[in-house]
Amino acid sequence: MAKAKSVQELVNETKSKYALVVAAARRGRAIMDGYQPLVEVHATKPVTIALEEIQRGLVSVEVPPSGIK
């Protein structure tokens, strides 16, 4: 199994801390609301599970276009 990426590595890949946080929070909320996790992990916290899903490419992170206010 591949080594787990750090949160900083995920931020560097997505190019947006904001987009990563929003994606992890939304997916974490979905897991709390009863959606099944897409990965088998030992973690119990929904956001940790969501970050693992993002790392494995099962959940996408949408980066908003720059310049929008």
PQR file with spaces between the fields and no chain letter, atoms N, CA, C, O and H, PARSE charges and radii, in Angstrom:
ATOM       1  N    MET     1       0.837   -1.173    0.000 -0.4000 1.5000
ATOM       2  CA   MET     1       0.000    0.000    0.000 -0.0000 2.0000
ATOM       3  C    MET     1       0.888    1.245    0.000  0.5500 1.7000
ATOM       4  O    MET     1       1.948    1.261    0.626 -0.5500 1.4000
ATOM       5  N    ALA     2       0.452    2.273   -0.699 -0.4000 1.5000
ATOM       6  CA   ALA     2       1.228    3.508   -0.802 -0.0000 2.0000
ATOM       7  C    ALA     2       1.220    4.273    0.521  0.5500 1.7000
ATOM       8  O    ALA     2       0.275    4.191    1.306 -0.5500 1.4000
ATOM       9  H    ALA     2      -0.409    2.260   -1.207  0.4000 1.0000
ATOM      10  N    LYS     3       2.286    5.007    0.736 -0.4000 1.5000
ATOM      11  CA   LYS     3       2.400    5.835    1.932 -0.0000 2.0000
ATOM      12  C    LYS     3       1.350    6.940    1.888  0.5500 1.7000
ATOM      13  O    LYS     3       1.114    7.540    0.840 -0.5500 1.4000
ATOM      14  H    LYS     3       3.053    5.074    0.098  0.4000 1.0000
ATOM      15  N    ALA     4       0.730    7.200    3.013 -0.4000 1.5000
ATOM      16  CA   ALA     4      -0.277    8.244    3.084 -0.0000 2.0000
ATOM      17  C    ALA     4       0.363    9.614    2.880  0.5500 1.7000
ATOM      18  O    ALA     4       1.442    9.896    3.401 -0.5500 1.4000
ATOM      19  H    ALA     4       0.921    6.712    3.864  0.4000 1.0000
ATOM      20  N    LYS     5      -0.317   10.451    2.117 -0.4000 1.5000
ATOM      21  CA   LYS     5       0.172   11.801    1.885 -0.0000 2.0000
ATOM      22  C    LYS     5      -0.204   12.678    3.070  0.5500 1.7000
ATOM      23  O    LYS     5      -1.215   12.456    3.735 -0.5500 1.4000
ATOM      24  H    LYS     5      -1.194   10.221    1.694  0.4000 1.0000
ATOM      25  N    SER     6       0.626   13.668    3.314 -0.4000 1.5000
ATOM      26  CA   SER     6       0.296   14.626    4.363 -0.0000 2.0000
ATOM      27  C    SER     6      -0.729   15.611    3.822  0.5500 1.7000
ATOM      28  O    SER     6      -0.945   15.703    2.614 -0.5500 1.4000
ATOM      29  H    SER     6       1.448   13.848    2.774  0.4000 1.0000
ATOM      30  N    VAL     7      -1.353   16.338    4.726 -0.4000 1.5000
ATOM      31  CA   VAL     7      -2.316   17.347    4.316 -0.0000 2.0000
ATOM      32  C    VAL     7      -1.615   18.401    3.454  0.5500 1.7000
ATOM      33  O    VAL     7      -2.192   18.889    2.483 -0.5500 1.4000
ATOM      34  H    VAL     7      -1.178   16.263    5.708  0.4000 1.0000
ATOM      35  N    GLN     8      -0.387   18.749    3.803 -0.4000 1.5000
ATOM      36  CA   GLN     8       0.348   19.740    3.011 -0.0000 2.0000
ATOM      37  C    GLN     8       0.566   19.249    1.589  0.5500 1.7000
ATOM      38  O    GLN     8       0.471   20.037    0.648 -0.5500 1.4000
ATOM      39  H    GLN     8       0.081   18.352    4.593  0.4000 1.0000
ATOM      40  N    GLU     9       0.855   17.973    1.411 -0.4000 1.5000
ATOM      41  CA   GLU     9       1.021   17.420    0.064 -0.0000 2.0000
ATOM      42  C    GLU     9      -0.286   17.507   -0.720  0.5500 1.7000
ATOM      43  O    GLU     9      -0.275   17.799   -1.916 -0.5500 1.4000
ATOM      44  H    GLU     9       0.933   17.332    2.176  0.4000 1.0000
ATOM      45  N    LEU    10      -1.413   17.254   -0.050 -0.4000 1.5000
ATOM      46  CA   LEU    10      -2.711   17.374   -0.718 -0.0000 2.0000
ATOM      47  C    LEU    10      -2.977   18.822   -1.111  0.5500 1.7000
ATOM      48  O    LEU    10      -3.502   19.082   -2.194 -0.5500 1.4000
ATOM      49  H    LEU    10      -1.422   17.017    0.921  0.4000 1.0000
ATOM      50  N    VAL    11      -2.621   19.767   -0.242 -0.4000 1.5000
ATOM      51  CA   VAL    11      -2.790   21.188   -0.551 -0.0000 2.0000
ATOM      52  C    VAL    11      -1.952   21.552   -1.770  0.5500 1.7000
ATOM      53  O    VAL    11      -2.427   22.253   -2.664 -0.5500 1.4000
ATOM      54  H    VAL    11      -2.195   19.556    0.638  0.4000 1.0000
ATOM      55  N    ASN    12      -0.718   21.082   -1.809 -0.4000 1.5000
ATOM      56  CA   ASN    12       0.158   21.377   -2.941 -0.0000 2.0000
ATOM      57  C    ASN    12      -0.409   20.817   -4.244  0.5500 1.7000
ATOM      58  O    ASN    12      -0.284   21.447   -5.294 -0.5500 1.4000
ATOM      59  H    ASN    12      -0.333   20.512   -1.083  0.4000 1.0000
ATOM      60  N    GLU    13      -1.025   19.649   -4.186 -0.4000 1.5000
ATOM      61  CA   GLU    13      -1.598   19.032   -5.385 -0.0000 2.0000
ATOM      62  C    GLU    13      -2.836   19.785   -5.866  0.5500 1.7000
ATOM      63  O    GLU    13      -3.035   19.948   -7.070 -0.5500 1.4000
ATOM      64  H    GLU    13      -1.126   19.137   -3.334  0.4000 1.0000
ATOM      65  N    THR    14      -3.665   20.242   -4.934 -0.4000 1.5000
ATOM      66  CA   THR    14      -4.909   20.910   -5.320 -0.0000 2.0000
ATOM      67  C    THR    14      -4.703   22.386   -5.612  0.5500 1.7000
ATOM      68  O    THR    14      -5.545   23.010   -6.257 -0.5500 1.4000
ATOM      69  H    THR    14      -3.504   20.109   -3.956  0.4000 1.0000
ATOM      70  N    LYS    15      -3.604   22.951   -5.150 -0.4000 1.5000
ATOM      71  CA   LYS    15      -3.272   24.362   -5.360 -0.0000 2.0000
ATOM      72  C    LYS    15      -4.193   25.317   -4.607  0.5500 1.7000
ATOM      73  O    LYS    15      -4.131   26.528   -4.816 -0.5500 1.4000
ATOM      74  H    LYS    15      -2.920   22.444   -4.626  0.4000 1.0000
ATOM      75  N    SER    16      -5.043   24.783   -3.736 -0.4000 1.5000
ATOM      76  CA   SER    16      -5.969   25.648   -2.996 -0.0000 2.0000
ATOM      77  C    SER    16      -6.318   25.014   -1.655  0.5500 1.7000
ATOM      78  O    SER    16      -6.978   23.976   -1.602 -0.5500 1.4000
ATOM      79  H    SER    16      -5.093   23.799   -3.566  0.4000 1.0000
ATOM      80  N    LYS    17      -5.874   25.639   -0.581 -0.4000 1.5000
ATOM      81  CA   LYS    17      -6.235   25.161    0.756 -0.0000 2.0000
ATOM      82  C    LYS    17      -7.739   25.226    0.935  0.5500 1.7000
ATOM      83  O    LYS    17      -8.354   24.308    1.478 -0.5500 1.4000
ATOM      84  H    LYS    17      -5.338   26.482   -0.624  0.4000 1.0000
ATOM      85  N    TYR    18      -8.325   26.323    0.472 -0.4000 1.5000
ATOM      86  CA   TYR    18      -9.760   26.532    0.622 -0.0000 2.0000
ATOM      87  C    TYR    18     -10.548   25.400   -0.037  0.5500 1.7000
ATOM      88  O    TYR    18     -11.446   24.828    0.581 -0.5500 1.4000
ATOM      89  H    TYR    18      -7.825   27.068    0.031  0.4000 1.0000
ATOM      90  N    ALA    19     -10.220   25.080   -1.273 -0.4000 1.5000
ATOM      91  CA   ALA    19     -10.951   24.040   -2.003 -0.0000 2.0000
ATOM      92  C    ALA    19     -10.809   22.685   -1.312  0.5500 1.7000
ATOM      93  O    ALA    19     -11.770   21.917   -1.256 -0.5500 1.4000
ATOM      94  H    ALA    19      -9.490   25.545   -1.775  0.4000 1.0000
ATOM      95  N    LEU    20      -9.615   22.386   -0.785 -0.4000 1.5000
ATOM      96  CA   LEU    20      -9.402   21.122   -0.084 -0.0000 2.0000
ATOM      97  C    LEU    20     -10.247   21.057    1.182  0.5500 1.7000
ATOM      98  O    LEU    20     -10.872   20.034    1.463 -0.5500 1.4000
ATOM      99  H    LEU    20      -8.835   23.010   -0.831  0.4000 1.0000
ATOM     100  N    VAL    21     -10.267   22.135    1.939 -0.4000 1.5000
ATOM     101  CA   VAL    21     -11.049   22.178    3.181 -0.0000 2.0000
ATOM     102  C    VAL    21     -12.536   22.025    2.885  0.5500 1.7000
ATOM     103  O    VAL    21     -13.235   21.278    3.569 -0.5500 1.4000
ATOM     104  H    VAL    21      -9.759   22.965    1.712  0.4000 1.0000
ATOM     105  N    VAL    22     -13.014   22.726    1.875 -0.4000 1.5000
ATOM     106  CA   VAL    22     -14.435   22.651    1.528 -0.0000 2.0000
ATOM     107  C    VAL    22     -14.808   21.241    1.084  0.5500 1.7000
ATOM     108  O    VAL    22     -15.837   20.713    1.505 -0.5500 1.4000
ATOM     109  H    VAL    22     -12.446   23.333    1.319  0.4000 1.0000
ATOM     110  N    ALA    23     -13.984   20.627    0.236 -0.4000 1.5000
ATOM     111  CA   ALA    23     -14.271   19.272   -0.248 -0.0000 2.0000
ATOM     112  C    ALA    23     -14.266   18.266    0.897  0.5500 1.7000
ATOM     113  O    ALA    23     -15.151   17.414    0.976 -0.5500 1.4000
ATOM     114  H    ALA    23     -13.148   21.057   -0.106  0.4000 1.0000
ATOM     115  N    ALA    24     -13.278   18.357    1.784 -0.4000 1.5000
ATOM     116  CA   ALA    24     -13.199   17.426    2.911 -0.0000 2.0000
ATOM     117  C    ALA    24     -14.370   17.631    3.869  0.5500 1.7000
ATOM     118  O    ALA    24     -14.932   16.659    4.374 -0.5500 1.4000
ATOM     119  H    ALA    24     -12.559   19.049    1.720  0.4000 1.0000
ATOM     120  N    ALA    25     -14.739   18.875    4.120 -0.4000 1.5000
ATOM     121  CA   ALA    25     -15.861   19.157    5.022 -0.0000 2.0000
ATOM     122  C    ALA    25     -17.183   18.654    4.445  0.5500 1.7000
ATOM     123  O    ALA    25     -17.996   18.064    5.157 -0.5500 1.4000
ATOM     124  H    ALA    25     -14.283   19.664    3.709  0.4000 1.0000
ATOM     125  N    ARG    26     -17.387   18.891    3.159 -0.4000 1.5000
ATOM     126  CA   ARG    26     -18.636   18.424    2.528 -0.0000 2.0000
ATOM     127  C    ARG    26     -18.725   16.908    2.543  0.5500 1.7000
ATOM     128  O    ARG    26     -19.769   16.344    2.869 -0.5500 1.4000
ATOM     129  H    ARG    26     -16.727   19.371    2.581  0.4000 1.0000
ATOM     130  N    ARG    27     -17.633   16.254    2.190 -0.4000 1.5000
ATOM     131  CA   ARG    27     -17.649   14.784    2.172 -0.0000 2.0000
ATOM     132  C    ARG    27     -17.772   14.234    3.587  0.5500 1.7000
ATOM     133  O    ARG    27     -18.474   13.249    3.813 -0.5500 1.4000
ATOM     134  H    ARG    27     -16.785   16.713    1.925  0.4000 1.0000
ATOM     135  N    GLY    28     -17.091   14.870    4.543 -0.4000 1.5000
ATOM     136  CA   GLY    28     -17.215   14.458    5.944 -0.0000 2.0000
ATOM     137  C    GLY    28     -18.645   14.571    6.439  0.5500 1.7000
ATOM     138  O    GLY    28     -19.134   13.692    7.149 -0.5500 1.4000
ATOM     139  H    GLY    28     -16.521   15.671    4.360  0.4000 1.0000
ATOM     140  N    ARG    29     -19.314   15.651    6.065 -0.4000 1.5000
ATOM     141  CA   ARG    29     -20.723   15.836    6.445 -0.0000 2.0000
ATOM     142  C    ARG    29     -21.589   14.752    5.809  0.5500 1.7000
ATOM     143  O    ARG    29     -22.499   14.230    6.452 -0.5500 1.4000
ATOM     144  H    ARG    29     -18.916   16.365    5.489  0.4000 1.0000
ATOM     145  N    ALA    30     -21.314   14.411    4.550 -0.4000 1.5000
ATOM     146  CA   ALA    30     -22.080   13.362    3.872 -0.0000 2.0000
ATOM     147  C    ALA    30     -21.910   12.025    4.600  0.5500 1.7000
ATOM     148  O    ALA    30     -22.872   11.273    4.753 -0.5500 1.4000
ATOM     149  H    ALA    30     -20.574   14.835    4.027  0.4000 1.0000
ATOM     150  N    ILE    31     -20.703   11.737    5.039 -0.4000 1.5000
ATOM     151  CA   ILE    31     -20.448   10.495    5.779 -0.0000 2.0000
ATOM     152  C    ILE    31     -21.212   10.517    7.104  0.5500 1.7000
ATOM     153  O    ILE    31     -21.806    9.516    7.503 -0.5500 1.4000
ATOM     154  H    ILE    31     -19.922   12.348    4.914  0.4000 1.0000
ATOM     155  N    MET    32     -21.192   11.662    7.776 -0.4000 1.5000
ATOM     156  CA   MET    32     -21.940   11.784    9.038 -0.0000 2.0000
ATOM     157  C    MET    32     -23.438   11.609    8.820  0.5500 1.7000
ATOM     158  O    MET    32     -24.145   11.105    9.692 -0.5500 1.4000
ATOM     159  H    MET    32     -20.710   12.475    7.451  0.4000 1.0000
ATOM     160  N    ASP    33     -23.919   12.031    7.645 -0.4000 1.5000
ATOM     161  CA   ASP    33     -25.344   11.932    7.330 -0.0000 2.0000
ATOM     162  C    ASP    33     -25.765   10.552    6.839  0.5500 1.7000
ATOM     163  O    ASP    33     -26.931   10.340    6.505 -0.5500 1.4000
ATOM     164  H    ASP    33     -23.345   12.441    6.936  0.4000 1.0000
ATOM     165  N    GLY    34     -24.813    9.605    6.795 -0.4000 1.5000
ATOM     166  CA   GLY    34     -25.180    8.237    6.474 -0.0000 2.0000
ATOM     167  C    GLY    34     -24.621    7.667    5.184  0.5500 1.7000
ATOM     168  O    GLY    34     -24.792    6.477    4.920 -0.5500 1.4000
ATOM     169  H    GLY    34     -23.866    9.777    7.066  0.4000 1.0000
ATOM     170  N    TYR    35     -23.960    8.475    4.376 -0.4000 1.5000
ATOM     171  CA   TYR    35     -23.340    7.941    3.162 -0.0000 2.0000
ATOM     172  C    TYR    35     -22.186    7.029    3.547  0.5500 1.7000
ATOM     173  O    TYR    35     -21.455    7.301    4.499 -0.5500 1.4000
ATOM     174  H    TYR    35     -23.820    9.442    4.590  0.4000 1.0000
ATOM     175  N    GLN    36     -22.033    5.954    2.804 -0.4000 1.5000
ATOM     176  CA   GLN    36     -20.987    4.984    3.096 -0.0000 2.0000
ATOM     177  C    GLN    36     -19.618    5.504    2.651  0.5500 1.7000
ATOM     178  O    GLN    36     -19.496    6.094    1.578 -0.5500 1.4000
ATOM     179  H    GLN    36     -22.627    5.733    2.031  0.4000 1.0000
ATOM     180  N    PRO    37     -18.586    5.284    3.478 -0.5600 1.5000
ATOM     181  CA   PRO    37     -17.227    5.649    3.063  0.2800 2.0000
ATOM     182  C    PRO    37     -16.826    4.852    1.823  0.5500 1.7000
ATOM     183  O    PRO    37     -17.243    3.708    1.641 -0.5500 1.4000
ATOM     184  N    LEU    38     -16.018    5.472    0.983 -0.4000 1.5000
ATOM     185  CA   LEU    38     -15.564    4.832   -0.252 -0.0000 2.0000
ATOM     186  C    LEU    38     -14.288    4.030   -0.044  0.5500 1.7000
ATOM     187  O    LEU    38     -13.822    3.358   -0.964 -0.5500 1.4000
ATOM     188  H    LEU    38     -15.680    6.402    1.131  0.4000 1.0000
ATOM     189  N    VAL    39     -13.718    4.095    1.157 -0.4000 1.5000
ATOM     190  CA   VAL    39     -12.469    3.401    1.473 -0.0000 2.0000
ATOM     191  C    VAL    39     -12.623    2.672    2.804  0.5500 1.7000
ATOM     192  O    VAL    39     -13.438    3.046    3.647 -0.5500 1.4000
ATOM     193  H    VAL    39     -14.096    4.641    1.904  0.4000 1.0000
ATOM     194  N    GLU    40     -11.833    1.637    2.969 -0.4000 1.5000
ATOM     195  CA   GLU    40     -11.763    0.915    4.237 -0.0000 2.0000
ATOM     196  C    GLU    40     -10.568    1.462    5.008  0.5500 1.7000
ATOM     197  O    GLU    40      -9.424    1.222    4.623 -0.5500 1.4000
ATOM     198  H    GLU    40     -11.171    1.332    2.284  0.4000 1.0000
ATOM     199  N    VAL    41     -10.817    2.189    6.081 -0.4000 1.5000
ATOM     200  CA   VAL    41      -9.746    2.745    6.905 -0.0000 2.0000
ATOM     201  C    VAL    41     -10.067    2.500    8.367  0.5500 1.7000
ATOM     202  O    VAL    41     -11.199    2.178    8.728 -0.5500 1.4000
ATOM     203  H    VAL    41     -11.747    2.384    6.394  0.4000 1.0000
ATOM     204  N    HIS    42      -9.055    2.657    9.198 -0.4000 1.5000
ATOM     205  CA   HIS    42      -9.241    2.480   10.637 -0.0000 2.0000
ATOM     206  C    HIS    42      -9.687    3.770   11.311  0.5500 1.7000
ATOM     207  O    HIS    42      -9.987    3.779   12.505 -0.5500 1.4000
ATOM     208  H    HIS    42      -8.135    2.919    8.905  0.4000 1.0000
ATOM     209  N    ALA    43      -9.731    4.854   10.553 -0.4000 1.5000
ATOM     210  CA   ALA    43     -10.131    6.145   11.100 -0.0000 2.0000
ATOM     211  C    ALA    43     -11.620    6.130   11.454  0.5500 1.7000
ATOM     212  O    ALA    43     -12.417    5.426   10.834 -0.5500 1.4000
ATOM     213  H    ALA    43      -9.488    4.847    9.583  0.4000 1.0000
ATOM     214  N    THR    44     -11.969    6.918   12.456 -0.4000 1.5000
ATOM     215  CA   THR    44     -13.369    7.017   12.845 -0.0000 2.0000
ATOM     216  C    THR    44     -13.938    8.406   12.589  0.5500 1.7000
ATOM     217  O    THR    44     -15.156    8.586   12.566 -0.5500 1.4000
ATOM     218  H    THR    44     -11.322    7.490   12.959  0.4000 1.0000
ATOM     219  N    LYS    45     -13.060    9.389   12.395 -0.4000 1.5000
ATOM     220  CA   LYS    45     -13.522   10.751   12.169 -0.0000 2.0000
ATOM     221  C    LYS    45     -13.872   10.938   10.689  0.5500 1.7000
ATOM     222  O    LYS    45     -13.078   10.590    9.815 -0.5500 1.4000
ATOM     223  H    LYS    45     -12.071    9.243   12.413  0.4000 1.0000
ATOM     224  N    PRO    46     -15.050   11.483   10.412 -0.5600 1.5000
ATOM     225  CA   PRO    46     -15.504   11.626    9.032  0.2800 2.0000
ATOM     226  C    PRO    46     -14.567   12.443    8.142  0.5500 1.7000
ATOM     227  O    PRO    46     -14.372   12.089    6.979 -0.5500 1.4000
ATOM     228  N    VAL    47     -13.988   13.518    8.654 -0.4000 1.5000
ATOM     229  CA   VAL    47     -13.104   14.342    7.823 -0.0000 2.0000
ATOM     230  C    VAL    47     -11.816   13.584    7.504  0.5500 1.7000
ATOM     231  O    VAL    47     -11.274   13.732    6.409 -0.5500 1.4000
ATOM     232  H    VAL    47     -14.146   13.806    9.599  0.4000 1.0000
ATOM     233  N    THR    48     -11.325   12.786    8.430 -0.4000 1.5000
ATOM     234  CA   THR    48     -10.138   11.964    8.173 -0.0000 2.0000
ATOM     235  C    THR    48     -10.427   10.956    7.073  0.5500 1.7000
ATOM     236  O    THR    48      -9.593   10.728    6.196 -0.5500 1.4000
ATOM     237  H    THR    48     -11.766   12.666    9.319  0.4000 1.0000
ATOM     238  N    ILE    49     -11.605   10.354    7.119 -0.4000 1.5000
ATOM     239  CA   ILE    49     -12.016    9.416    6.071 -0.0000 2.0000
ATOM     240  C    ILE    49     -12.128   10.159    4.735  0.5500 1.7000
ATOM     241  O    ILE    49     -11.693    9.645    3.704 -0.5500 1.4000
ATOM     242  H    ILE    49     -12.283   10.539    7.831  0.4000 1.0000
ATOM     243  N    ALA    50     -12.705   11.356    4.749 -0.4000 1.5000
ATOM     244  CA   ALA    50     -12.848   12.148    3.534 -0.0000 2.0000
ATOM     245  C    ALA    50     -11.489   12.497    2.937  0.5500 1.7000
ATOM     246  O    ALA    50     -11.315   12.434    1.720 -0.5500 1.4000
ATOM     247  H    ALA    50     -13.058   11.773    5.586  0.4000 1.0000
ATOM     248  N    LEU    51     -10.523   12.865    3.778 -0.4000 1.5000
ATOM     249  CA   LEU    51      -9.186   13.184    3.273 -0.0000 2.0000
ATOM     250  C    LEU    51      -8.521   11.956    2.647  0.5500 1.7000
ATOM     251  O    LEU    51      -7.794   12.078    1.661 -0.5500 1.4000
ATOM     252  H    LEU    51     -10.664   12.917    4.767  0.4000 1.0000
ATOM     253  N    GLU    52      -8.766   10.794    3.207 -0.4000 1.5000
ATOM     254  CA   GLU    52      -8.232    9.554    2.625 -0.0000 2.0000
ATOM     255  C    GLU    52      -8.868    9.309    1.253  0.5500 1.7000
ATOM     256  O    GLU    52      -8.186    8.897    0.315 -0.5500 1.4000
ATOM     257  H    GLU    52      -9.356   10.695    4.008  0.4000 1.0000
ATOM     258  N    GLU    53     -10.169    9.562    1.142 -0.4000 1.5000
ATOM     259  CA   GLU    53     -10.849    9.403   -0.143 -0.0000 2.0000
ATOM     260  C    GLU    53     -10.289   10.377   -1.181  0.5500 1.7000
ATOM     261  O    GLU    53     -10.106   10.017   -2.344 -0.5500 1.4000
ATOM     262  H    GLU    53     -10.723    9.896    1.905  0.4000 1.0000
ATOM     263  N    ILE    54     -10.022   11.601   -0.757 -0.4000 1.5000
ATOM     264  CA   ILE    54      -9.447   12.603   -1.658 -0.0000 2.0000
ATOM     265  C    ILE    54      -8.059   12.164   -2.100  0.5500 1.7000
ATOM     266  O    ILE    54      -7.714   12.256   -3.278 -0.5500 1.4000
ATOM     267  H    ILE    54     -10.171   11.893    0.188  0.4000 1.0000
ATOM     268  N    GLN    55      -7.266   11.686   -1.146 -0.4000 1.5000
ATOM     269  CA   GLN    55      -5.905   11.234   -1.458 -0.0000 2.0000
ATOM     270  C    GLN    55      -5.915   10.133   -2.501  0.5500 1.7000
ATOM     271  O    GLN    55      -5.069   10.115   -3.395 -0.5500 1.4000
ATOM     272  H    GLN    55      -7.546   11.611   -0.189  0.4000 1.0000
ATOM     273  N    ARG    56      -6.855    9.223   -2.395 -0.4000 1.5000
ATOM     274  CA   ARG    56      -6.926    8.094   -3.330 -0.0000 2.0000
ATOM     275  C    ARG    56      -7.602    8.455   -4.655  0.5500 1.7000
ATOM     276  O    ARG    56      -7.693    7.620   -5.555 -0.5500 1.4000
ATOM     277  H    ARG    56      -7.543    9.237   -1.669  0.4000 1.0000
ATOM     278  N    GLY    57      -8.069    9.686   -4.772 -0.4000 1.5000
ATOM     279  CA   GLY    57      -8.681   10.127   -6.019 -0.0000 2.0000
ATOM     280  C    GLY    57     -10.130    9.724   -6.189  0.5500 1.7000
ATOM     281  O    GLY    57     -10.663    9.775   -7.298 -0.5500 1.4000
ATOM     282  H    GLY    57      -7.995   10.364   -4.041  0.4000 1.0000
ATOM     283  N    LEU    58     -10.773    9.324   -5.103 -0.4000 1.5000
ATOM     284  CA   LEU    58     -12.165    8.895   -5.178 -0.0000 2.0000
ATOM     285  C    LEU    58     -13.136   10.058   -5.022  0.5500 1.7000
ATOM     286  O    LEU    58     -14.302    9.959   -5.403 -0.5500 1.4000
ATOM     287  H    LEU    58     -10.340    9.282   -4.203  0.4000 1.0000
ATOM     288  N    VAL    59     -12.653   11.147   -4.464 -0.4000 1.5000
ATOM     289  CA   VAL    59     -13.445   12.366   -4.306 -0.0000 2.0000
ATOM     290  C    VAL    59     -12.642   13.491   -4.934  0.5500 1.7000
ATOM     291  O    VAL    59     -11.461   13.664   -4.636 -0.5500 1.4000
ATOM     292  H    VAL    59     -11.705   11.227   -4.154  0.4000 1.0000
ATOM     293  N    SER    60     -13.286   14.250   -5.802 -0.4000 1.5000
ATOM     294  CA   SER    60     -12.561   15.323   -6.485 -0.0000 2.0000
ATOM     295  C    SER    60     -12.645   16.622   -5.697  0.5500 1.7000
ATOM     296  O    SER    60     -13.590   16.858   -4.943 -0.5500 1.4000
ATOM     297  H    SER    60     -14.246   14.109   -6.045  0.4000 1.0000
ATOM     298  N    VAL    61     -11.638   17.448   -5.893 -0.4000 1.5000
ATOM     299  CA   VAL    61     -11.571   18.768   -5.275 -0.0000 2.0000
ATOM     300  C    VAL    61     -11.719   19.778   -6.410  0.5500 1.7000
ATOM     301  O    VAL    61     -10.884   19.838   -7.312 -0.5500 1.4000
ATOM     302  H    VAL    61     -10.871   17.256   -6.505  0.4000 1.0000
ATOM     303  N    GLU    62     -12.775   20.557   -6.357 -0.4000 1.5000
ATOM     304  CA   GLU    62     -13.021   21.553   -7.385 -0.0000 2.0000
ATOM     305  C    GLU    62     -12.428   22.885   -6.948  0.5500 1.7000
ATOM     306  O    GLU    62     -12.850   23.466   -5.948 -0.5500 1.4000
ATOM     307  H    GLU    62     -13.454   20.508   -5.625  0.4000 1.0000
ATOM     308  N    VAL    63     -11.461   23.355   -7.697 -0.4000 1.5000
ATOM     309  CA   VAL    63     -10.823   24.644   -7.402 -0.0000 2.0000
ATOM     310  C    VAL    63     -11.573   25.706   -8.187  0.5500 1.7000
ATOM     311  O    VAL    63     -11.664   25.631   -9.413 -0.5500 1.4000
ATOM     312  H    VAL    63     -11.119   22.882   -8.510  0.4000 1.0000
ATOM     313  N    PRO    64     -12.118   26.707   -7.475 -0.5600 1.5000
ATOM     314  CA   PRO    64     -12.847   27.750   -8.193  0.2800 2.0000
ATOM     315  C    PRO    64     -11.907   28.579   -9.074  0.5500 1.7000
ATOM     316  O    PRO    64     -10.725   28.720   -8.762 -0.5500 1.4000
ATOM     317  N    PRO    65     -12.430   29.122  -10.165 -0.5600 1.5000
ATOM     318  CA   PRO    65     -11.591   29.955  -11.016  0.2800 2.0000
ATOM     319  C    PRO    65     -11.101   31.181  -10.240  0.5500 1.7000
ATOM     320  O    PRO    65     -11.817   31.703   -9.386 -0.5500 1.4000
ATOM     321  N    SER    66      -9.900   31.630  -10.533 -0.4000 1.5000
ATOM     322  CA   SER    66      -9.371   32.788   -9.828 -0.0000 2.0000
ATOM     323  C    SER    66      -9.997   34.064  -10.381  0.5500 1.7000
ATOM     324  O    SER    66     -10.431   34.120  -11.531 -0.5500 1.4000
ATOM     325  H    SER    66      -9.319   31.206  -11.227  0.4000 1.0000
ATOM     326  N    GLY    67     -10.031   35.062   -9.548 -0.4000 1.5000
ATOM     327  CA   GLY    67     -10.553   36.345   -9.971 -0.0000 2.0000
ATOM     328  C    GLY    67     -12.027   36.544   -9.692  0.5500 1.7000
ATOM     329  O    GLY    67     -12.545   37.633   -9.938 -0.5500 1.4000
ATOM     330  H    GLY    67      -9.678   35.016   -8.614  0.4000 1.0000
ATOM     331  N    ILE    68     -12.720   35.545   -9.191 -0.4000 1.5000
ATOM     332  CA   ILE    68     -14.136   35.676   -8.869 -0.0000 2.0000
ATOM     333  C    ILE    68     -14.252   36.217   -7.452  0.5500 1.7000
ATOM     334  O    ILE    68     -13.617   35.709   -6.528 -0.5500 1.4000
ATOM     335  H    ILE    68     -12.299   34.660   -8.992  0.4000 1.0000
ATOM     336  N    LYS    69     -15.053   37.233   -7.293 -0.4000 1.5000
ATOM     337  CA   LYS    69     -15.246   37.830   -5.961 -0.0000 2.0000
ATOM     338  C    LYS    69     -16.706   37.952   -5.674  0.5500 1.7000
ATOM     339  O    LYS    69     -17.087   38.430   -4.606 -0.5500 1.4000
ATOM     340  H    LYS    69     -15.568   37.646   -8.044  0.4000 1.0000
